[in-house]
Amino acid sequence: MKPLLFALLAALIFADTAAAQNQIVRPIPPYGTAAPAGPFGGGPIGGKGKGGGKFMKDGKGFLGADLTSEVLTPDCPTPWSVWTRDLHGGRQDGVQLISIGNGKMTITVVPNRGMGILAVSHTIADKDEKIHRRIGWRSPVQETVNPAFMNLTARGGLGWLEGFNEFMCRCGMENVGQPGKDEIVTNTGAKAEVDLTLHGKVANIPARNVELVVDSKPPYRIRIRAQIDEKMMFGTNLELQTEISTEPGTLEFRIEDKVINKSSQPQEFQMLYHTNIGKPLLEEGARFLAPVKRVIPVNAHSAKDVKAFGDIAGPTPGIIEQAYFFHPIAGKNGETLALLHNKAKDEGLSMRWSVKELPYLTLWKNTAAIEDGYVIGIEPGTSFPNMRRVERKAGRVPRLEGGKSHTMRIDFAVHVGVASLEPVFDRIEALQRMEKVVIEDVP
């Protein structure tokens, strides 16, 4: 078959498949594509839009003319759009941001950094004014760091922290835990010792095949899809297919990931979703809630306050972080949830997931001074973030047979108002009644 004929046939098959699924697919162009001179980059995305696109009113992004509800889903009652921003200068040079504005909230994704979510923002109506709310945190790392400038082995394997500032960053796929040594079998069949770095590599691997996928019929779900490869000769051979999505006009979004073993042989894998929240939602008097069977302090320092693990202190200079491990309780549908709410109990963020897919939960509390990173991390995972050899010994490192996959989904919801939070409180209370919590006094 001639190459041109083959390409046309492939395109027709792809179009028919997308049409059958009632989905519209558009590629997200890479950094610097047709970028005109200017401080913000992000040139015309082109396509079938009107004039190829335009710069955002705030000058901080480029709106593709064919990446809007007006063009793609004209019958959608809620206007939405997707736009890109190219970052320049310092260690963020070469980074592209993709933002999904669903008409009620904005989700900003970083393809360069393993499709992490930099921040989520929305507005709250307060009497005669609108208050901007950003869900994320203020890290000492102010730039969105390009992985090209990262050294994960720095400071004894703690180099991951030099780029840590996202609302949600994945840990994995080879390991999710503390840096340390582990044993592998080499290509010669001999055993060898290797150094694993903090939280793995996936958050610092640029994504490829990044595309926008939109349902052409209600509820018009908007998706950003991509692929991340953690592969080497004689070593890890894992592929992550990821999708971040939302429905127009809602305060909800979803992460759906599939880890695939591309090898013919079994492989270990680990995944953990490091979800980080600071001010204004995090404050003195805020609380973390989750239905759990068992609570385990990570160390002796955390054990001092284990019975008050859900209480949040205000910013405290010089404080030492604390962390807790949990075995969540699931309902009949196999799902569990976690919640952080503010002191007034009228704003919050909840997460919901399957315990079959992500059976363990970690809470990281770093209520330090604002300048030092006032933040907590809510972290569902396939294991706890201990060193891999520790988790393996405990039977918490899963294995995938050759060609097999493991899917994980987390549904996030931003809650505004007491009425929005009440069903979440009720659900957590109902699940906790199923089993009495056991709180361990020692790690």
C-alpha positions as CSV (number, residue, x, y, z in Angstrom):
1,M,0.0,0.0,0.0
2,K,1.4,3.4,-0.9
3,P,2.3,5.6,2.0
4,L,-0.1,8.4,1.1
5,L,-3.0,6.0,0.7
6,F,-2.1,4.4,4.0
7,A,-2.0,7.7,5.8
8,L,-5.4,8.7,4.4
9,L,-6.9,5.4,5.4
10,A,-5.6,5.7,8.9
11,A,-7.0,9.3,9.2
12,L,-10.4,8.1,8.0
13,I,-10.4,5.2,10.5
14,F,-9.4,7.6,13.3
15,A,-12.1,10.1,12.4
16,D,-14.7,7.4,12.2
17,T,-13.6,6.1,15.7
18,A,-13.8,9.5,17.2
19,A,-17.2,10.2,15.6
20,A,-18.5,6.9,16.9
21,Q,-17.5,7.9,20.4
22,N,-19.0,11.4,19.9
23,Q,-15.7,13.0,20.7
24,I,-13.7,15.8,19.1
25,V,-9.9,15.5,19.2
26,R,-7.4,18.4,18.8
27,P,-3.7,18.2,19.4
28,I,-2.1,20.6,21.8
29,P,0.9,22.1,20.0
30,P,4.3,22.0,21.7
31,Y,6.1,24.9,23.3
32,G,7.0,27.7,21.0
33,T,4.9,26.5,18.0
34,A,4.6,29.5,15.7
35,A,5.3,31.8,18.6
36,P,5.5,35.5,17.7
37,A,8.0,37.7,19.5
38,G,6.7,38.9,22.9
39,P,7.1,38.3,26.6
40,F,4.6,35.4,26.8
41,G,5.2,33.3,23.7
42,G,2.4,30.8,22.8
43,G,1.8,31.5,19.2
44,P,-1.2,30.8,17.0
45,I,-2.6,27.3,17.5
46,G,-4.3,27.5,14.2
47,G,-6.9,25.0,13.0
48,K,-10.4,25.8,11.9
49,G,-10.9,28.8,14.3
50,K,-11.5,32.4,13.4
51,G,-8.1,33.9,12.5
52,G,-6.0,31.3,14.3
53,G,-6.4,32.5,17.9
54,K,-5.7,35.5,20.2
55,F,-3.8,36.5,23.3
56,M,-5.7,36.5,26.6
57,K,-6.9,39.8,28.0
58,D,-4.3,39.6,30.8
59,G,-1.5,38.9,28.3
60,K,-0.6,35.7,30.1
61,G,-1.7,33.1,27.7
62,F,-2.8,32.3,24.2
63,L,-6.3,31.2,23.4
64,G,-6.5,28.8,20.4
65,A,-9.4,29.8,18.1
66,D,-10.4,26.2,17.7
67,L,-10.1,25.3,21.4
68,T,-13.3,26.9,22.6
69,S,-16.9,25.9,23.2
70,E,-18.0,28.5,20.5
71,V,-16.2,26.4,17.8
72,L,-16.2,22.8,19.2
73,T,-19.5,22.6,21.2
74,P,-21.7,25.5,20.2
75,D,-24.7,23.9,21.8
76,C,-23.0,23.7,25.2
77,P,-24.9,26.2,27.5
78,T,-21.7,27.0,29.5
79,P,-18.8,28.7,27.6
80,W,-15.4,27.0,28.1
81,S,-12.0,27.3,26.6
82,V,-8.5,25.8,26.7
83,W,-5.4,28.0,26.4
84,T,-1.6,27.6,26.6
85,R,1.2,29.7,28.1
86,D,4.9,29.4,27.4
87,L,7.2,30.3,30.2
88,H,10.6,32.1,29.7
89,G,13.6,32.8,31.8
90,G,15.2,31.2,34.8
91,R,14.7,27.5,35.4
92,Q,11.2,27.6,34.0
93,D,12.4,28.4,30.5
94,G,10.9,25.9,28.1
95,V,7.9,25.0,30.2
96,Q,4.4,25.1,28.8
97,L,1.2,25.5,30.8
98,I,-2.2,24.3,29.6
99,S,-5.3,25.7,31.3
100,I,-8.8,24.4,31.1
101,G,-11.4,27.0,31.9
102,N,-14.8,25.2,32.3
103,G,-16.8,28.3,32.9
104,K,-16.6,28.0,36.7
105,M,-13.1,27.0,37.5
106,T,-9.6,26.8,35.9
107,I,-7.3,23.8,36.0
108,T,-3.7,24.5,35.0
109,V,-1.6,21.5,33.9
110,V,2.1,21.2,33.3
111,P,2.9,18.7,30.5
112,N,6.7,19.1,31.1
113,R,6.3,18.0,34.7
114,G,4.5,14.6,34.2
115,M,1.1,16.2,33.6
116,G,1.0,17.5,37.2
117,I,-1.7,20.1,38.1
118,L,0.0,23.4,39.1
119,A,-3.2,24.9,40.6
120,V,-7.0,25.1,40.6
121,S,-8.8,28.4,40.8
122,H,-12.3,29.6,41.0
123,T,-14.3,32.6,42.3
124,I,-16.6,33.0,45.2
125,A,-19.4,35.6,45.3
126,D,-19.3,37.5,48.6
127,K,-22.1,40.1,48.8
128,D,-21.2,42.7,46.0
129,E,-17.8,41.4,45.1
130,K,-16.1,38.3,43.7
131,I,-13.2,36.7,45.6
132,H,-10.6,34.8,43.7
133,R,-9.7,31.4,45.3
134,R,-6.6,29.5,44.3
135,I,-6.3,25.9,45.6
136,G,-2.7,25.0,45.8
137,W,0.1,26.3,48.1
138,R,3.0,28.8,48.2
139,S,6.2,26.8,47.9
140,P,9.6,28.3,48.4
141,V,10.0,27.1,44.7
142,Q,8.3,29.9,42.9
143,E,9.2,28.9,39.3
144,T,7.6,26.0,37.4
145,V,10.9,24.3,37.0
146,N,11.8,22.6,33.7
147,P,13.0,19.0,34.5
148,A,16.0,19.8,32.2
149,F,17.4,21.8,35.1
150,M,16.7,19.2,37.8
151,N,19.1,16.8,39.4
152,L,17.1,14.2,41.2
153,T,20.2,12.7,42.9
154,A,21.2,16.0,44.5
155,R,21.4,16.1,48.4
156,G,21.4,12.3,48.7
157,G,18.4,11.8,46.4
158,L,16.3,14.8,47.5
159,G,16.6,16.8,44.3
160,W,12.9,16.2,43.6
161,L,12.2,19.0,46.1
162,E,13.9,21.6,43.9
163,G,10.8,21.6,41.6
164,F,8.1,20.8,44.1
165,N,5.3,23.4,44.0
166,E,2.3,21.8,42.3
167,F,-1.2,21.3,43.7
168,M,-1.0,17.6,42.5
169,C,2.1,15.8,41.5
170,R,2.4,12.1,40.8
171,C,5.0,10.0,42.5
172,G,6.1,6.8,40.8
173,M,6.2,4.8,38.5
174,E,9.2,2.8,39.6
175,N,9.1,4.0,43.2
176,V,7.1,6.5,45.3
177,G,9.0,6.7,48.6
178,Q,12.0,8.0,50.4
179,P,15.4,7.9,48.8
180,G,17.5,4.9,49.6
181,K,19.1,1.8,48.3
182,D,17.3,-1.2,46.7
183,E,18.4,-4.4,45.1
184,I,17.7,-5.3,41.5
185,V,18.6,-8.1,39.1
186,T,20.8,-6.8,36.2
187,N,20.8,-8.0,32.5
188,T,23.5,-10.5,33.4
189,G,21.3,-12.1,36.0
190,A,23.5,-10.8,38.9
191,K,22.1,-8.9,41.8
192,A,23.1,-5.2,42.2
193,E,22.4,-2.3,44.5
194,V,20.9,0.9,43.1
195,D,20.0,4.3,44.6
196,L,16.4,5.3,44.3
197,T,15.6,9.0,44.5
198,L,12.7,10.7,46.4
199,H,9.2,10.0,45.1
200,G,10.5,8.6,41.8
201,K,10.8,10.2,38.3
202,V,7.4,10.5,36.8
203,A,6.8,14.1,38.0
204,N,9.9,15.2,36.1
205,I,9.3,13.3,32.8
206,P,7.8,15.5,30.0
207,A,4.6,14.1,28.5
208,R,4.0,13.4,24.8
209,N,1.0,13.0,22.5
210,V,-0.8,15.8,24.4
211,E,-4.3,16.4,23.1
212,L,-7.6,17.9,23.8
213,V,-10.6,15.5,23.7
214,V,-14.1,16.9,24.1
215,D,-17.5,15.1,24.1
216,S,-19.6,16.6,21.4
217,K,-22.8,15.8,23.3
218,P,-23.9,16.5,26.9
219,P,-22.3,16.8,29.4
220,Y,-19.5,18.0,27.0
221,R,-16.7,16.6,29.2
222,I,-13.4,18.3,28.5
223,R,-10.2,16.2,28.6
224,I,-6.5,16.7,28.3
225,R,-4.8,13.4,27.5
226,A,-1.2,12.5,27.3
227,Q,1.4,9.7,27.6
228,I,4.4,9.5,29.9
229,D,7.2,7.0,29.4
230,E,9.5,5.7,32.1
231,K,11.6,3.3,30.1
232,M,15.2,2.1,29.7
233,M,17.1,-0.8,28.3
234,F,17.4,-3.6,30.8
235,G,15.2,-1.8,33.3
236,T,11.9,-0.1,33.9
237,N,9.5,-0.3,31.0
238,L,6.3,1.4,32.1
239,E,3.9,3.7,30.2
240,L,1.4,6.0,31.8
241,Q,-1.7,7.0,29.9
242,T,-3.3,9.9,31.7
243,E,-6.4,12.0,31.4
244,I,-7.4,15.1,33.3
245,S,-11.0,16.1,32.7
246,T,-13.9,18.3,33.9
247,E,-17.5,19.1,32.9
248,P,-18.4,22.7,32.0
249,G,-20.1,24.7,34.7
250,T,-19.0,22.4,37.6
251,L,-16.5,22.7,40.5
252,E,-15.4,19.1,39.9
253,F,-12.5,17.5,38.0
254,R,-11.1,14.0,37.5
255,I,-7.7,12.3,37.1
256,E,-7.8,8.9,35.4
257,D,-4.5,7.1,34.8
258,K,-3.5,3.8,33.4
259,V,0.0,2.3,34.1
260,I,0.9,-0.3,31.5
261,N,3.8,-2.8,31.7
262,K,5.2,-2.6,28.2
263,S,7.7,-5.5,28.9
264,S,7.0,-9.1,28.3
265,Q,8.1,-9.8,31.8
266,P,6.5,-9.0,35.2
267,Q,7.4,-5.6,36.7
268,E,6.9,-3.9,40.0
269,F,5.3,-0.4,40.0
270,Q,4.1,2.2,42.5
271,M,1.9,5.3,42.2
272,L,1.0,8.0,44.7
273,Y,-1.0,11.2,44.1
274,H,0.7,13.9,46.2
275,T,-2.1,16.5,46.5
276,N,-1.0,19.7,48.3
277,I,-3.1,22.4,49.8
278,G,-2.1,25.6,51.5
279,K,-3.8,28.9,52.3
280,P,-6.5,30.1,52.2
281,L,-8.2,26.7,52.6
282,L,-5.6,25.6,55.0
283,E,-5.6,27.6,58.2
284,E,-5.6,27.3,62.0
285,G,-8.8,25.4,62.9
286,A,-9.2,23.7,59.5
287,R,-9.6,19.9,59.6
288,F,-8.7,16.8,57.6
289,L,-11.3,14.1,57.6
290,A,-11.3,10.6,56.2
291,P,-13.0,7.3,57.2
292,V,-10.2,4.9,58.3
293,K,-9.7,1.6,59.9
294,R,-6.2,2.2,61.2
295,V,-3.9,5.2,61.8
296,I,-0.1,4.8,62.0
297,P,2.3,7.6,62.8
298,V,5.3,7.7,60.5
299,N,7.8,8.4,63.3
300,A,8.1,9.2,67.0
301,H,7.6,12.9,66.4
302,S,4.4,12.3,64.6
303,A,3.2,9.9,67.3
304,K,3.1,12.7,69.8
305,D,0.0,14.1,68.1
306,V,-1.4,11.0,66.5
307,K,-4.8,11.4,68.3
308,A,-5.2,14.8,66.8
309,F,-4.0,13.9,63.3
310,G,-6.8,15.7,61.6
311,D,-6.3,19.0,63.4
312,I,-4.6,21.8,61.5
313,A,-2.4,24.4,63.2
314,G,-1.6,27.8,61.9
315,P,1.7,28.7,60.3
316,T,4.4,28.0,62.8
317,P,8.1,29.0,62.1
318,G,10.5,26.2,62.7
319,I,8.0,23.4,63.1
320,I,9.0,19.8,62.1
321,E,6.7,18.0,59.6
322,Q,4.5,15.2,60.7
323,A,3.0,12.3,58.7
324,Y,0.4,9.6,59.2
325,F,-0.5,6.4,57.3
326,F,-4.1,5.2,57.0
327,H,-6.0,2.1,55.9
328,P,-9.2,3.7,54.4
329,I,-12.7,2.3,54.8
330,A,-14.7,1.8,51.6
331,G,-18.4,1.7,51.0
332,K,-20.3,-1.0,49.1
333,N,-19.3,0.7,45.9
334,G,-15.6,0.2,46.8
335,E,-14.9,3.9,47.1
336,T,-13.6,6.0,50.0
337,L,-13.0,9.7,50.3
338,A,-11.0,12.4,52.1
339,L,-11.8,16.0,52.9
340,L,-10.0,19.2,54.0
341,H,-12.4,22.0,55.1
342,N,-11.7,25.4,56.5
343,K,-12.4,26.6,60.0
344,A,-15.8,28.0,59.2
345,K,-16.9,24.7,57.5
346,D,-18.1,26.6,54.4
347,E,-15.2,25.8,52.0
348,G,-13.4,22.5,51.3
349,L,-11.8,20.1,48.9
350,S,-12.8,16.5,48.7
351,M,-11.2,13.5,46.9
352,R,-12.9,10.2,46.1
353,W,-11.3,7.0,44.8
354,S,-11.5,3.2,44.8
355,V,-9.5,1.4,47.5
356,K,-9.0,-1.5,45.0
357,E,-7.1,0.9,42.8
358,L,-5.4,2.9,45.6
359,P,-5.6,1.0,48.9
360,Y,-3.5,3.3,51.1
361,L,-3.6,6.9,52.2
362,T,-0.9,9.2,53.6
363,L,-1.4,12.6,55.3
364,W,1.7,14.9,55.3
365,K,1.4,17.9,57.6
366,N,4.0,20.7,57.2
367,T,2.4,23.6,59.0
368,A,5.6,25.7,58.8
369,A,5.8,29.5,58.2
370,I,4.2,30.7,55.0
371,E,7.6,31.5,53.6
372,D,8.8,27.9,54.3
373,G,5.8,26.1,52.7
374,Y,2.6,26.0,54.8
375,V,1.0,23.0,53.3
376,I,-0.6,19.5,53.9
377,G,-0.5,16.6,51.5
378,I,-3.4,14.2,51.0
379,E,-1.8,11.2,49.2
380,P,-3.8,8.2,48.0
381,G,-1.4,5.5,46.7
382,T,-0.7,1.9,45.8
383,S,1.6,1.9,48.8
384,F,2.9,4.1,51.6
385,P,5.8,6.4,50.7
386,N,8.4,4.4,52.6
387,M,11.6,3.2,50.8
388,R,10.6,0.6,48.2
389,R,12.5,-2.2,50.0
390,V,10.4,-1.5,53.1
391,E,7.1,-1.6,51.2
392,R,8.1,-4.7,49.3
393,K,8.9,-6.5,52.6
394,A,5.4,-5.5,53.8
395,G,3.8,-6.9,50.6
396,R,2.7,-3.4,49.4
397,V,4.6,-3.2,46.1
398,P,2.2,-4.4,43.3
399,R,3.5,-6.3,40.2
400,L,2.1,-6.2,36.7
401,E,2.4,-9.1,34.4
402,G,3.8,-8.4,30.9
403,G,1.4,-6.3,28.8
404,K,-1.0,-5.9,31.8
405,S,-2.2,-2.5,33.2
406,H,-3.6,-0.9,36.3
407,T,-6.1,1.9,36.2
408,M,-6.6,4.6,38.9
409,R,-9.2,7.3,39.1
410,I,-9.6,10.2,41.6
411,D,-12.6,12.6,41.6
412,F,-12.0,16.0,43.1
413,A,-14.7,18.4,44.2
414,V,-14.3,22.0,45.3
415,H,-17.0,22.8,47.9
416,V,-18.4,26.3,48.4
417,G,-21.0,26.9,51.1
418,V,-22.3,24.8,54.0
419,A,-24.9,23.0,51.9
420,S,-22.2,21.7,49.6
421,L,-20.2,20.2,52.5
422,E,-23.0,18.6,54.4
423,P,-23.3,15.5,52.2
424,V,-19.5,15.0,52.4
425,F,-19.6,15.1,56.2
426,D,-22.5,12.7,56.2
427,R,-20.8,10.2,53.9
428,I,-17.6,10.2,55.9
429,E,-19.5,9.7,59.2
430,A,-21.5,6.9,57.7
431,L,-18.4,5.1,56.5
432,Q,-16.6,5.6,59.8
433,R,-19.6,3.9,61.6
434,M,-18.8,0.8,59.7
435,E,-15.6,0.2,61.6
436,K,-14.0,1.6,64.8
437,V,-10.7,3.3,64.1
438,V,-7.5,1.9,65.7
439,I,-4.9,4.5,66.4
440,E,-1.4,3.2,66.9
441,D,0.7,5.0,69.5
442,V,4.0,4.0,68.0
443,P,5.3,4.0,64.4
